[in-house]
Amino acid sequence: MIFKILKLIIFILLIWYLSEFFANSEGETSVNWMGWGIQIPTDRFVLILILFSILIIFIDRIWLAFLNFPKAAFRRSEVNNNKKVEQKLVKAFLLASHGEFESAAKEASLVAKNTKDKNLGKLLSTHLDVFKNLNENSTNKKELSKNYFKQLTAEPSTAFVGHLALMRQAILDKKDTNEIIEEAEKAIKFEPKSKQILKVLLFSYAKVGDLSNSLVYLNKLKNMKYVSLKTHQNIASDLNYMCALDYLEKGNINSATNHLKEAFKQKPNHILVSIKLANLLKGIGSKTKSINQLEKTFLLTSNHDVLDELSKKWDLKTSGARVAKAINLLGKKSSKEIKNDLKIAVACYAISEKIWGEAEKLLTEVPENKLTNRAYQAFADIAGSQNNPEIVKDNLEKAANALEGFNYFCSSCGNKSNQWELHCPKCDHLSTIKWMKMNDVEIQDSISLPNFAPSTDKNLISY
């Protein structure tokens, strides 16, 4: 706007200057053409030329406007049509996101009629046909949806949505995990940073035993900060442990050891990793390394299997010496929350070695409100060694009502497993089986196949 005003001012000043120049300059201009001649003052001649030029420009502008009128009208109509299409698309999206799928379909039908994009119009028409058939309780709903999703994959702009939907339908239908992986791999090529697809691939590869690929996608999730450090360490430890077992079956001890070292690095309280690695370490100082590693794990878990493995590594000849060594562990640095559980674990070990006095002493040091079912069972065993059936009965009754001690629980659903597994047998979440107490179980970030179960069949295509 400012530029136009400045341009007009310059133009007026130029005309004024020329007018002044010719007005102050005396002279006449002769015009001769085919025997005709005329003389006219130069200032008037210049004014006539200027007026004539303006007239020619004005006529030219009118002529151009007349010629371009149809195009301008068409452009205005196209702009208005595109505006309506955009408004309908936005409205359809908002309606679908709020569950008004039928109203959204009506808006989409108007878009299909007005859009200039033939591919988009065809896509919307197909979408409407599928929706109509679903509403009419068609018997082949899944097949209709699948064909529709396959059509989406044909267009680069909608290919990701198509493969994502086919993956989702495969999950809903509980089909072969390899089919889920196939569609997810195709989808990830279009959206390499899709958190949902990355998690599905991590879980699915672990499910089919392709642990190397599962680790690849776990690291991608970590690099993109889609999972917490704690979740990454937990899953990485479990996957490396499973990789180690695969290499052991193949007789590749070195690769198995390397995976176990990585697993222990990620999660020092992984009981199975610690025990397995302690038995694979070879060479100078391997015994000391194994003992230090097992001690670290025991002080984090108070697990009896780890303590039993430690007692073998100590290579002590008498029960008294082994129990004394176990008691010495209690003096090492450990968490305050686990101190009482460590005493109970060592007391149970002393009972297995028939060192009853030390076992009873350790148990009496534990506050009554911290005694677990295992502790009362240990008291019952001690009373049994002393031929006190009444005390045995009393302690067994207390054990039945006491707090659950350490065991394998699912941190996702709370299910008690009694043994470690890569996937929870109840909720099927990945790496959620942990050695913990029941009252420590809390819902944490976990990896599983998304729950796409729809409330109605209509939602099969509501992406």
LINLINZI-V146779 format. One record per run of one state. SS is the DSSP state (A for helix, B for strand, O for the rest). FROM is the first residue (numbers start at 1). TO is the last residue. If there is no record, write none. Layout:
SS,FROM,TO / SS,FROM,TO
This chain:
O,1,1 / A,2,23 / O,24,27 / B,28,33 / O,34,35 / B,36,41 / A,42,97 / O,98,100 / A,101,114 / O,115,117 / A,118,135 / O,136,140 / A,141,153 / O,154,158 / A,159,172 / O,173,176 / A,177,190 / O,191,194 / A,195,207 / O,208,210 / A,211,223 / O,224,228 / A,229,249 / O,250,252 / A,253,266 / O,267,270 / A,271,280 / O,281,285 / A,286,301 / O,302,303 / A,304,314 / O,315,318 / A,319,329 / O,330,335 / A,336,352 / O,353,355 / A,356,364 / O,365,367 / A,368,370 / O,371,371 / B,372,372 / A,373,385 / O,386,388 / A,389,401 / O,402,402 / B,403,403 / O,404,406 / B,407,410 / O,411,415 / B,416,416 / O,417,422 / B,423,423 / O,424,429 / B,430,430 / O,431,432 / B,433,436 / O,437,437 / A,438,440 / O,441,446 / B,447,447 / O,448,456 / A,457,461 / O,462,463
